[in-house]
Amino acid sequence: MKAQGENTVDVAHGIRAEVQALQKTLPPGVKLDITDDSSLDIENSVNEVKGTLIEGALLTIAIVFLFLGSWRSTVITGLTLPIALIGTFAFMFAAGFTINVITLMALSLCVGLLIDDAIVVRENIVRHVQLGADHRTAALDGTKEIALAVLATTFSIVAVFLPVGFMSGIIGRFFHQFGVTVAAAVLISMFVSFTLDPMLSSIWPDPALHVRGTRHLARLLAFFERGVERLARFYQRQLGWSLKHRITTLSVAAATFFGSLFLVPLIGTEFVPNADFSTTQIGLNTPVGTSLEATADKVRQVEAALAQYPEVRYSYATINSGNAQGKNNALITVRLKERRARTRGVLELNQVFRTRLQNIAGVVVTEIGMPDGAGSSQAVQFNLQGDNLDELRRLSAEAQRRLQKIPGLVDLDASLKDDKPIVAIDVRRELASDLGVGVAEIGQALRPLLSGAAISTWRAPDDQDYDVSVRLPSAQRRNVDDLSKLMIATSRTDANGAPVLVPLRQVAAITETTGPDVIGRRDLSREVEISANVMGRSPGEVAADVKKTLDEMRLPAGYRYRFGGSTKSMNESFIYSV
């Protein structure tokens, strides 16, 4: 895992170099493979955006040439683009921004905006030259004449994009650099159009403004100009008709606007659009109480089933670690072939995998897909909160039963599972208090015995330090009789001043029972998290049906629900955006 603030791509390059160096030191037959490298997706995304930026710049300059009809005017105007980009990069460096997908996307979006001001200034200067003014006077008067209009246009764009960079919530963290970069780039381009463009126009006269028909590509330019003139005449006719029939024009505009509002509910909503990065993740669990070995066997069955698909390159799994806490929980990462090498997209394959894994007994798929911007791979999440765990269990079961009827809702899962076998230690507070033992002291005494504690470090021959941890053997940790004999130190002392030890059974009742694997809490209340994915519908539509279903449940007093994860982030982001 890279350190905070470090560059992912640079760190990945360093790791690859170290892996290659380590490979040379390994014995024959042993090979190191990199199973997951997020820097590849980052590099591909950045390269695609760079390509889009270059394409946009070239097309913009070509269009400018067609409209202005002069290479010299195109050069004078086009210089705004690289200079504005260089100035924007300088601003990004000063602001602590990085060149990433977000900032490159901002520059790609505003390529046309960067040259707008220069086109307006240059066109007005050309108009003054054609009216008979010398180039110096035309540059001065032409720029002054449209300065206010250019300022108004530029600051209007800034007023639109700058607030995007200061929105609250997770969407604000995503688009802070985006909004600020666009605003800075547009302001820099305006400065260039007011300084460099008039200066070049005054000292670099364009003979093409006075000589027509002698240039290369003259026929193409003449053909394009005739097309623009026909379009202008058509526009003039439509404009004249609209001015003569103002009521009709306004009525059509109003009807179009309000009619479009009725289409909004028909458009699906989601927090982050799905993308195909040739990777997907599958979360699954086995029945509560399943051993680590049995879960591993099921995971191998799942991986064998996935390996049958030609789109799958490889897969690897983690059990009881990371996001898959618990011996019956596993998370499988599936690396697919590159998108151009397969006909099916990741969303289609997710559904294929989901259908296939349903046929494996003893395995329940809880999630399929990659985490989104909110860090969740489930499209819909909400939490039930209350004080009584049994009541929460009942409400959770009822909610899941109702939610299963919602079209498009899949992979429904809850954090509160069936109880698993546990050994419960119930402290007898009065007896413990009489002996001078508190609940905290008992917990501190049992934690290293049951969970383990690092007591030292060991330096291996490779000069790496490893923690040395000790705890009771597994058999003793599960045996009630052995646990009851554990000695607990009291606050009393014997004649030698040493603490008096008492067996655990003297201050606590130890029983074998069942209990929940995880008890969630939030805001001093117990909590159950329920999550699901969507298929065939947008997350916003499904979330609306979930809300309607939960409202119909009429939760008892003291119990409530609230959306979280991607659903919460999506709702907050839409509010901030509007």
C-alpha positions, 0 to 999 in steps of 0.5 A: 500500500502506497503512503499518503500523498505519493504518486501511484504510478511512480510507486508502481514503477518502483515496485515492478523494478523491485519485483524484477530484481527479486526474481533474479534471486529466487531459485528455479521454478519460483516466479513472482507475479503481480496480481493487481496493479491499479496504476495500469488503469490510471495510465490507460485513462490518462493516455486516453484523455491525453489523446482526446486533448490532442485531438480536440486541439487539432480539430479546434485549430482546423475549424479556426482555419476554415472560418478565418481562411488564413494561416496567419490568423490561425497561427495568431489565434491558435497560439492562445491554446498552448500558451493557455495550457502552459499557464494552466499547468503553472497554476496547477503546480502552484496550487498543488494539483497533479496531472490526473484524469480529472484535471486532464478531463477539465482541460479537454473540456475547455479546449474550445473555450480557451480559444473562444476569446482569441477568435472573437478578438482576432475576428474584430481586428480583421474586420477593422483592417478590412474597413481600412484601418492600419494593423496597429490601430485595428489591433487597438480599436478592435480589442477595445471594442469587444473587451467588455463582451469578452470579459462578460463571456469569460466571467460567465464561464468562471461563474459556472465552473468555479462553484463546482470546485467548492461543492461539499461532500464527496462530489466536491472532493472529486471535482475540486481540481476540475472546477478550479482548473477550468476557471483558471484556464479560461482566465489565462486564455482571456489574458492571452487574448487581450495581450498576445493576440493584439500584439501579434496582429499589430506587428504581423500583417496578414496579406491574405486579408487583401489578396483572395483566391491566390492561396493554396486550398482556396477552392476548399475555403471558398466552398466552405465559405459558401456553405456558411453563407447559405447557413447564415441566410437560412438563420436570418430567415428563421430569425426574422420569422421568430421576431415577427411571431414572438408569441408563437416563438416564446410559446414553443420555447416554454413548451419545450422547457416544461415538457423536458421537465416531465422527462426527468423522472424517466431518466435513471440516476446513479452516483458514478457511471459504470466503467470497464477496467477489466476487473471485477470483485465477487464477495461471498460467504458460507454459512455462519460457523464454517471453518476457514478450511471449508470456506477455502474449499468453496472458494476453490470451487468458485475460482474453478467455475470462473476459470472456465470463462475465456474472458477470465485471465486469473483470479485470487481470493482473500478470506477473513481479511480486508473487506472480508472479515470472518472465516466464512467471508471471502472476496475474489478479485477477477482479472479479465482480458483487455476490453478489446480482446473480449466481446462481453463487457464487465457488466454482462459478465457480472450477471453471467458470473452471478447466475453461474455461482447460484448453482454452487451449494453453500455459497451466497454471493453478496456483491459483484462489481468494483467499488465506486467513488464512495468506496462501495461495490453495492449500489444501494445501501441503508441502515436500520437503527434501534436499541433492541438487537432482537427487534432489529433482527426481526425488522431486518428480516422483514425488510429483506423479504419485502425488498426481494420483490423490487424489480432489478434488486440483486445480491441482497445482504445484511450485516446481521447474520445468523448467530454463531457458536461462541463462548460467553463470559458474563462478569459477576460484577458484585463478586468481582467488585468485592475482590477488587477486580473491574470489568476492564481489568478482566478484559485486559487480562483475557485479551492477550490470552485469547487474542494474542499480544506481541511480546518481542520482535525477532530479526530474521536472516534477511534483516527483517523484524517480525513480531513475536506474539503469544496466546493460549493454544486453540484447544484451550481457547475453546474449552470452557473448563480450561477458560474457567481456570485462568487466573485473574489478578486482583487489587488485593495483595498477599503478605509478600505484596504480590497481587492475589490471583483468583480463577476466572470462574470465581468472578464470571460465568462462562457458558457455551452459547450463540451470538452475532458475529458483528454488532454494529453501532452508530450514534449510541444505537445498534445498527444493521446495514442492508445492501444490494446491487441493481441489474437492469435498472438505474440505482436511483430508480431502485433506491426510490422503490426501496425508500417507498418500501421502507416507508410502508413498513411503519417502523416502531417508535425508536427505530429508523432507517437512513441511506448510506454508502453510494445512495447517500453520496448520490443524493447529497451530490445531486442536492449540491449540484442543483 
